[in-house]
């Protein structure tokens, strides 16, 4: 099913929550990091397709803090900086 065929994109701006943000970051980072958060590469591909026509993504400070805490507990310390700033 093509996500765009059902007119799911009434708006081109969204607010993103912790889970989807983790999928995006881990999918972009690679190194099989996505599986450390109980997601798959298919989840990343679907989300990437969904976000293709979104022009602006809003992230609240609370979501950023939660993502940072989750990444800090799941990613080895030496890779934390690389993951966050890559």
Order of alpha helices (4+ residues) and beta strands (2+ residues): beta-alpha-alpha-beta-alpha-alpha
